[in-house]
Structure formats: C-alpha cells, structure tokens
Amino acid sequence: MPLTEAGIYAAALRLIDEDGVEALTMRKLATALDANPMSLYYHVPNKDAVLRGVARMVGAQFRTVKSEDAPWQERIRLLATDFRTLAQRHPRFMGYSFSLQSDFIQPDDPFWIELTAILDAAGVPHSELSHFTALVGFAINGVLTAELTGTLHRWSSLKPPTDGEDGLTPPGLDENRVFHLALDTIIMGLEGQLAVFGEGQGADH
C-alpha cells in the first residue's frame, strides 16, 4: 500500500498512544508502516511535521452536540465534557499538545468555533470576545492537562499535614467531581464578569 500523509499520521498516533510522544522516531514510524525510513521524508520533513499533522487529525475528530436553545452554562459544560472525552481517548498525545504545542488549537478548530459561539450567546461584548474565548479555552485545557498528567489528582489530594501524617488524603479521589467543580468555578467567574458588563451597560443609559 502506498504511503500517504494520512496513513503516516494515523500510524504515528497509534505509536504515541502506546508509548508516548517522546518514544516516537521516524525510524520506528517507518517500521510500523513497513517502509524505508527515507521514503517518509517525501511526505513529511521531520518528526515535528508529523506531530503537527497528528494534531490536525486529532482535532478534526472532535465532535460536540450544538444545543443553541440550551443555557450557555450547560453548553459550556457539554463542550468541555466532550473535549475531555477526546483527551481521554488519546491521553499521551493530548497531554503533550496541551502543554507544549501552543498552536494545537487553530481558529477553524471545532472546539474554538463552538466556544466562541457560546460566549457570544452568553452576552460577552464583541470587543472582549476573543479575550474571553482565549481565557476560557486556556482554563479548560489547563484542567485537562492537569488531569492527564496526574497533577490534578496529586494537588486535589493535598491537605495541611499534621504530626505523623504525610499531608495526603487517602486514595479514591473522584476526578469526575473535581473536573465538574472546575467547570462550575469557570462558569461562576463568567457569570460574575457578565454581571459587570451588564452593570456597565446600565450605567450608560
């Protein structure tokens, strides 16, 4: 079967899912494709280009239900939960992308487009819309990054230590609860900002 960019990216993602981004090499990728390593370079110049291609492929997998009639708060919860589902499908690649690939999300990314639409419907002024989309997107990605790397579990387990204790709560942390608590916090912050915008508009009249 002839090599194609799509086939190369799909094989790379399978290897990343198994062993992580750091273990991926062009030689291993060629072996997985039963191809000569040099033949890969006719399609992709280097590993970085492969990772960017994988990022586009994974991003295109994102799907969420568009519920324009639902309250914006519920739409954000649904969007973030669906994005979390994608992250959990490819945790090693998504953890790498969230933390190291600043351009993982592009302007035409389905997640970005839907988040912008939700915040617009919520009443964020157009002059502030891009800023709020960036901040909310960063907050959601930050929570997911912490969850994928185990940081969220570790930090959520911390408590003030007492004599003879290590400062950790017993295992069994409900990560779903922590994730939804983070979403609630993001939403409450937005509600507060929207109230300020509303007060400002009222003062102008």
N, C-alpha and C positions, 0 to 999 in steps of 0.2 A: 504494500500500500504506500503511495507516495506521501512524503512529508507535507504537512500544511501547518500554517501558524496555529490554527485552532487545535489541531492534533497535538502540537508541541505544548501549548498552554494546558490542555487537558491532562497530558501526561505529567507535566510539571506539578500541577495541583494534586494529582494522586500521590506523587512522591512527597510533596510538602505535608499532605495530610498524614502520611505515615511517619515521616522522620523530621519534619520541620524545615524552615527556610534555610537555616544555616547548613544543613546537610545536602542541600541541592547543589549539584555541579553540572556543568554542561556535559561532562563525560557520563555521569550517572543518567542524565536525561537521554542521551544518545543510546545508552544500553537499554533503557526501558522501552525505547522506540525501535530497537533493533536496527539502529542506523549508525553510519560513520559519524563520529563527532564533528568533523569538518563540514559535513553536509548541513548541520543545524545552522551554521553561520550564513547560509544562503537565505535563511528566513528570519533569523534574529541575530543581532550583532553580539549580544553578551547576556549574562545572567540578569542584569538589571532590566534589560528589554523584555526578557521572559517574565519577570515578576510584574512588570507594568501590564503586559498582556494578560497575565493571570488576574490581575486586579480588575481589568476591564471585563473579563469574562465572569468573574465572581459578582461584580457589581451589577451586571446585566441579569443575574439570577434573582435579584431582589424583587419581591412581589409583596404588595400590601393591598388590603381592601380599601377602596376610596369611599368613605362614608360622608359625603358633603353635608348631609342632613343631621349628622350627629354633632354634639357639642365638641368644640375644638379640644377640650381637655381629653375626651375619650379618643379623639382622632390621634392625638399625640401618643397616648398610651398604646394604641393599636400599632401605630407606626414603629415605635421603639421596640415593642414586643416582637413584631415581625422581623425587624432588623437584628434583634437578639437571636432569633431562630436561625437566621443566615449565619451569624457569627458562630453559633454553636455547631453548625454543620461543618465549618472549616476553621476550627479554633486556632490552629497554629498559624495559618496564613492571615486570618483576620487580626489576631493579636499583633503580628508583625506589621500589618498595614496600618492599623490604628496608631501604633506608637512610632513608626519610622517612615511611613510614606505619607508626607503631608498633602500630596495631591491624589490620595486614594479616591476621594470623592470629588467629582467634576461637576460643573454647572448643569450638565444634562443627566446627571445621575438621578434615578427614580426616587431615591431617598431624599435627596436635596430638593427636588422639584415638589414633592409632596409636603415636606416640612415647610417650605416657603409658602405653599398654598394654605396650609393650616394656620400659620401665623398671620397671614394676610386676612383670613376669615375671622381670626380672633380679634382683629382690630389694631394690630401693630401698625403705626403710621408708615407709609411707604418710604419716608426718608430714613427710617430706622430698620426697615425690614431686613436688609442684607446683614446688618449687625446682629440682629436678634436670631436670624437663621444660623449664622455662624456660631453664636454663643450657645444656643440650644443644641445644635449639632455636636459641638465640642463636648458639651456636658454629657450627652447620651453616649458618645464614643468613649469618653473618659470612664464612665461607669462600666461599659462593656470591656474596655481594655483591662481595667482593674479586676473584673470578674474572670476574664480569660487567663490572666497571668497569676491568679490566686491572691493578688494583693487585697481585693475586696474582702475575701474570706478572712485573711490574716488581720486586717485592720478592724473588721467588724467583731473579731474575737477578743480584741484588747479590752482590758478593764484595769482600773487602778490596782496595782499589786499590793498585797498585804504580806505580813510576815509569813514566810514559809510557802508562798504561792509564786507562780511564775508570771502572773498578770494575764493569763489567757483563760477564757471561758471554756467549758467543756465542749467537745466536738458536737456536731449536729446542727450547725448554723443553717437556717433556712435562707438560701441565697435568693430564692424567688421573692421572699418577703423583703429582703434588703434591696433588690432591684426595683420592686414596686414602690418602696419607701423613697428611693432616689427619684423615681419619676414624679411622685407626689410632691417632693421638695422642689423639683424643677417647675412643675405646674403652678405651685403656690407662689413661687417667685415671679412667674409670668403674670399671674393674676394681680399681684401687687403692682407690677410695672404698668399693666394696662389700666389699673385704677388711677395711677398717677397721670397717665396720658389723658384719661377721661376728665380728671380734675383740671388739667391744663386747658383742655378744650372748653370746659365750662367757664373758666376764668376769662376766656377770650370773648365770650358773648355778653 
